[in-house]
Amino acid sequence: MNVVWGALLVLVVTAATVATMLLVRRRAPEGGYFADGDRAAGVFGVLATGFSVLLGFIVFLAFTSYDQSRSGAETEALMVIQQAETAQFLSTPTSGKLTGELVCYARSVIHDEWPRMESGTLGDEVNPWGIELFRTLRPYEPKTASQQSAYDKWLDQTSQREEARLDRVHGAVGVIPTSLWIVLFFIAAVIFVFTLRFADSGERRASQALLMGSVTSVIAALFLILTALDHPFHTGVGGLEPVAMERTLRLADQAFTAVGTGVTTPCDKAGKALAR
């Protein structure tokens, strides 16, 4: 969420509702439209409480999805580097191929999948390098005890990596159904109309503007937070970035250099397969 655009949106919404309040105030009777202000305030409290409780549950739901995507991305990156270590215990040339394809997988996540998650176009597609990893390992037959142990460990780590990827991708589509958005906007509209009935020509303009502005600005800000949590993959403040996978690539490069292991990758820097 871009902070500048978010603040501008809140400002525009607040200015529009304040202007409406001041316009209604011109023809409002002195003392307001309600003969019993305490009773009206009680009704308003019920509306505000119901809205805040519902919004709180939805924010919790959206934050849970947001955190699941974040945790999935971190776990996926961890599994990639652990699989790269496991691959070194397999025999050549399989170990070298798997290592190179893991690097391509990480690059693909960063440069291909992440932008598509931000634009909402990833869908249910699998990572092509995940398929290549399966093809490389399928004909492999371990011959020693250490290779058998590494083979079994690789399969377990593959399952964990795929589960983590599903958790990461899950948040890209949003978890709040349209029906809940409709209910939220409906309740917000009811609160706005109800607040207009507190227009009082006997009150100062500043007090009336503060009354309406405080309500609508808070609601608008909460809606912006909810939108940001429901769509965690975006540029700006609070958006999830592929920092974990980028860190994995850096650590892997340092580790391979330290142990003198050369890695040949069948892809370019963006994770696109090279022509064979």
HELIX and SHEET records of a PDB file:
HELIX    1   1 VAL A    3  ARG A   27  1                                  25    
HELIX    2   2 GLY A   37  ALA A   87  1                                  51    
HELIX    3   3 THR A   94  SER A  108  1                                  15    
HELIX    4   4 VAL A  109  GLU A  113  3                                   5    
HELIX    5   5 TRP A  114  SER A  119  1                                   6    
HELIX    6   6 PRO A  128  LEU A  137  1                                  10    
HELIX    7   7 ALA A  145  HIS A  170  1                                  26    
HELIX    8   8 GLY A  171  VAL A  173  5                                   3    
HELIX    9   9 THR A  178  LEU A  196  1                                  19    
HELIX   10  10 ARG A  205  ASP A  230  1                                  26    
HELIX   11  11 VAL A  243  VAL A  259  1                                  17    
END                                                                             
